[in-house]
């Protein structure tokens, strides 16, 4: 049986680990050629490239700093060169998370999170879409059918579930989801679909300190999930592929969270917020 993505060319940012790695591997397993990006860990990126190639797919890892505009432009240029001028799917997965109370956030930290989680996907969508639009216009001139292009942004249920110390991160993900909907309207006439996938609680490097070092907090978060467990990167990747498969899906959020947002009471429970409530409730002597 021919893999269903045999002819597809895919770019996944942050594809050297975690959810991004799972997404890249899921595409490769179905025959797609894949470009991944990484920030610093060359060896990890090379491992992913080698694993992708075992499926018979082409693969390349590109080192880049998402805050650097020259790097973003270089990613677009090198990706299109590697894929001979056409790319079917862009997955904006790379992101960062820091935890700090709102009043302690520095201007530098806020800007960094917003640049990487929101502005970088915005600029990459814009640059990749320019190429996709030109390709569609060329097909129209030749009286050929338009291709089904797809852009997917990885957001988070943090756009809805509020957690102590994540105001800047939650804002970036909520804004990215709204941007996704707005861009989907602009690009729909070119048959370029834009959606976001919002994962729930997934054990990855971004939250390793909770699921390894502080299991009590992690278990409290798991307790709020109706399916009574955290998810896996592979389950998020499956959701991404389902979006690619559905040619009538655009401007939509696909939530993969074990039912967490359907059971949301208003705030996440963690030791920091619980302690804050205790401290505030103490009588003043």
Buried (B, 14 or more C-beta within 10 A) or exposed (E): EEBEBEEBBBBBBBBBBBBBBBBBBBBBBBBBBBBBBBBEEEEBBBBBBEBBBEBEBBBBBBBBBBEEEEBBBBBBEBBBEBBEEEBBBBBBBBBBBBBBEEEEBEEEBBEBBBBBBBBBBBBBBEBBBEBBBEBBEEBEEEEEEBBBBBBBBBBBBBBBBBBBBBBBBBBBBBBBBBBBBEBBEEBEEBBBBBBBBBBBBBBBEBBEEBBEEBEEBBEBBBEBBEEEEBBBBBBBBBBBBEBBEBEEBBBBBBBBBBBBBEEBEEEBBBEEBEEEEEEEEEEEE
